[in-house]
Amino acid sequence: MTELDALARSLVVLGSEVTSLELGGRWGKHRRAARASAKLYAALHGGGELVVADRRLSLRAGELAFLPRADEHVIRDSAATPIPRDGSACVGMQQTAADVWVSAATPTTRLVVVDLQVDHADAPWFALLPAVVHITGEQPELGRWLADTLALLGRARALSPSLRETITASWAQALFAEALRAGAGTLPGAEALRDDRVVAALLRLRAEPEKPWELGELAAQVGMSRSALAARTTALLGEPVGSYLRRLRLDRAASLLATTDAPIKVIAARVGYASEPAFTRAFVRARGTAPVAYRRALRQPDAARGDGAKDMS
């Protein structure tokens, strides 16, 4: 067992719900963030588009999309389908059983959705995970596991509740370990994740990136000297704390631009910038485009099909 696998076992799965979706035509849903939860989308047939944080990915047949924290997201058939942002589903999608949703159109896509309830009290790394992990058959080491997982998910309704819970717990540990690996480029290494003081500092930044953090104050809060915290985090993150904080703020801003209609000025304030121009300059440096243009590019397919909004609830 690797260190990351061991870390994944520090998170406890309390329960799970498995939902089957048989969908055709235009379909989709805006899902708000859920606390102490994770979500797995498995495409058994067909596929769709998932938009989470500032990522837009195509989920194809035989692939998984794992959202370790069940962050706010949109799942839909394609970018051309506008989705209401009040949490309601598209017209045409209806629930026919406690764990089954179908659409009026002839099904072309079959998704299985697994909602996990988790206890992360002993897993301080939970909040540091990436928003989504896309698992495809192109990853050789995961190919067989992915095929077996999809086969079991396809028969989930036929499994007894106790067997389903046992299998789900194993999936969850494997998925969270993969999420830790996927975040290796931006997350601290396993050694840092075992250092409670460093983790505590990073979690404070992650939870409130909009605050005007001062390194000495942050170090005092976690019981370290300013120089020790600066050296430790820079060595592990590959960048100074200030750069990491700016990246967190702009990542949060990109997510808000993608998932809300909040004015740019409001988003700037929400992620810790004193003025809209200062925020815009920082966003352009990091993303190569202005916030307004970034949002417009994400919404362009919706605007082109704006008349289709009449078909949504």
Solvent accessible surface area in square Angstrom, and as a share of the most:
residue,aa,sasa,rsa
1,M,159,0.71
2,T,73,0.43
3,E,100,0.45
4,L,36,0.18
5,D,36,0.19
6,A,40,0.31
7,L,13,0.06
8,A,1,0.01
9,R,134,0.49
10,S,34,0.22
11,L,4,0.02
12,V,79,0.45
13,V,30,0.17
14,L,120,0.60
15,G,13,0.13
16,S,13,0.08
17,E,107,0.48
18,V,9,0.05
19,T,27,0.16
20,S,9,0.06
21,L,21,0.10
22,E,52,0.23
23,L,0,0.00
24,G,2,0.02
25,G,47,0.46
26,R,72,0.26
27,W,5,0.02
28,G,1,0.01
29,K,44,0.19
30,H,5,0.02
31,R,79,0.29
32,R,144,0.53
33,A,69,0.53
34,A,47,0.37
35,R,229,0.84
36,A,47,0.37
37,S,20,0.13
38,A,0,0.00
39,K,8,0.03
40,L,1,0.01
41,Y,4,0.01
42,A,0,0.00
43,A,0,0.00
44,L,42,0.21
45,H,113,0.51
46,G,31,0.30
47,G,19,0.19
48,G,11,0.11
49,E,14,0.06
50,L,0,0.00
51,V,10,0.06
52,V,0,0.00
53,A,23,0.18
54,D,46,0.24
55,R,109,0.40
56,R,90,0.33
57,L,13,0.07
58,S,53,0.34
59,L,1,0.01
60,R,147,0.54
61,A,58,0.45
62,G,28,0.27
63,E,20,0.09
64,L,0,0.00
65,A,0,0.00
66,F,0,0.00
67,L,0,0.00
68,P,0,0.00
69,R,38,0.14
70,A,3,0.02
71,D,33,0.17
72,E,49,0.22
73,H,1,0.00
74,V,6,0.04
75,I,11,0.06
76,R,11,0.04
77,D,37,0.19
78,S,44,0.28
79,A,25,0.19
80,A,31,0.24
81,T,1,0.01
82,P,16,0.10
83,I,17,0.09
84,P,28,0.18
85,R,73,0.27
86,D,86,0.44
87,G,18,0.17
88,S,33,0.21
89,A,13,0.10
90,C,2,0.01
91,V,90,0.52
92,G,31,0.30
93,M,21,0.09
94,Q,102,0.45
95,Q,98,0.44
96,T,82,0.48
97,A,39,0.30
98,A,98,0.76
99,D,35,0.18
100,V,18,0.10
101,W,63,0.22
102,V,34,0.20
103,S,14,0.09
104,A,88,0.68
105,A,43,0.34
106,T,112,0.65
107,P,72,0.45
108,T,83,0.48
109,T,9,0.05
110,R,73,0.27
111,L,1,0.00
112,V,2,0.01
113,V,7,0.04
114,V,1,0.01
115,D,32,0.16
116,L,2,0.01
117,Q,66,0.29
118,V,3,0.02
119,D,57,0.30
120,H,69,0.31
121,A,87,0.67
122,D,112,0.58
123,A,1,0.00
124,P,48,0.30
125,W,2,0.01
126,F,11,0.05
127,A,37,0.28
128,L,0,0.00
129,L,0,0.00
130,P,35,0.22
131,A,17,0.14
132,V,5,0.03
133,V,7,0.04
134,H,45,0.20
135,I,0,0.00
136,T,22,0.13
137,G,52,0.50
138,E,155,0.69
139,Q,50,0.22
140,P,117,0.74
141,E,134,0.60
142,L,24,0.12
143,G,23,0.22
144,R,187,0.68
145,W,65,0.23
146,L,6,0.03
147,A,56,0.43
148,D,66,0.34
149,T,2,0.01
150,L,23,0.11
151,A,51,0.40
152,L,45,0.22
153,L,1,0.01
154,G,24,0.23
155,R,133,0.48
156,A,4,0.03
157,R,144,0.53
158,A,92,0.71
159,L,31,0.15
160,S,55,0.36
161,P,100,0.63
162,S,84,0.54
163,L,83,0.42
164,R,48,0.18
165,E,64,0.29
166,T,88,0.51
167,I,29,0.14
168,T,1,0.00
169,A,35,0.27
170,S,67,0.43
171,W,11,0.04
172,A,0,0.00
173,Q,51,0.23
174,A,38,0.29
175,L,2,0.01
176,F,1,0.00
177,A,2,0.02
178,E,20,0.09
179,A,0,0.00
180,L,6,0.03
181,R,91,0.33
182,A,57,0.44
183,G,2,0.02
184,A,72,0.56
185,G,75,0.72
186,T,70,0.41
187,L,14,0.07
188,P,5,0.03
189,G,38,0.37
190,A,17,0.13
191,E,116,0.52
192,A,0,0.00
193,L,6,0.03
194,R,126,0.46
195,D,26,0.14
196,D,105,0.54
197,R,116,0.42
198,V,1,0.00
199,V,3,0.01
200,A,28,0.21
201,A,1,0.01
202,L,1,0.01
203,L,47,0.23
204,R,86,0.32
205,L,1,0.01
206,R,53,0.19
207,A,71,0.55
208,E,74,0.33
209,P,1,0.01
210,E,62,0.28
211,K,66,0.28
212,P,122,0.77
213,W,37,0.13
214,E,89,0.40
215,L,32,0.16
216,G,22,0.21
217,E,77,0.35
218,L,2,0.01
219,A,1,0.01
220,A,77,0.60
221,Q,76,0.34
222,V,15,0.09
223,G,56,0.54
224,M,23,0.10
225,S,63,0.40
226,R,135,0.49
227,S,84,0.54
228,A,44,0.34
229,L,0,0.00
230,A,28,0.22
231,A,65,0.51
232,R,63,0.23
233,T,2,0.01
234,T,54,0.31
235,A,84,0.65
236,L,43,0.21
237,L,21,0.10
238,G,69,0.66
239,E,35,0.15
240,P,76,0.48
241,V,16,0.09
242,G,35,0.33
243,S,31,0.20
244,Y,4,0.01
245,L,16,0.08
246,R,126,0.46
247,R,76,0.28
248,L,14,0.07
249,R,33,0.12
250,L,12,0.06
251,D,56,0.29
252,R,87,0.32
253,A,0,0.00
254,A,0,0.00
255,S,28,0.18
256,L,23,0.12
257,L,0,0.00
258,A,6,0.04
259,T,5,0.03
260,T,30,0.17
261,D,99,0.51
262,A,15,0.12
263,P,82,0.52
264,I,19,0.10
265,K,142,0.60
266,V,62,0.36
267,I,0,0.00
268,A,1,0.01
269,A,67,0.52
270,R,118,0.43
271,V,0,0.00
272,G,28,0.27
273,Y,34,0.13
274,A,115,0.89
275,S,48,0.31
276,E,65,0.29
277,P,78,0.49
278,A,30,0.23
279,F,0,0.00
280,T,38,0.22
281,R,139,0.51
282,A,8,0.06
283,F,0,0.00
284,V,62,0.35
285,R,181,0.66
286,A,63,0.49
287,R,73,0.27
288,G,64,0.62
289,T,42,0.25
290,A,37,0.28
291,P,2,0.01
292,V,76,0.43
293,A,36,0.28
294,Y,30,0.12
295,R,39,0.14
296,R,145,0.53
297,A,64,0.50
298,L,29,0.15
299,R,47,0.17
300,Q,116,0.52
301,P,36,0.23
302,D,23,0.12
303,A,82,0.63
304,A,83,0.64
305,R,93,0.34
306,G,39,0.38
307,D,106,0.55
308,G,6,0.06
309,A,55,0.42
310,K,180,0.76
311,D,76,0.40
312,M,25,0.11
313,S,69,0.45
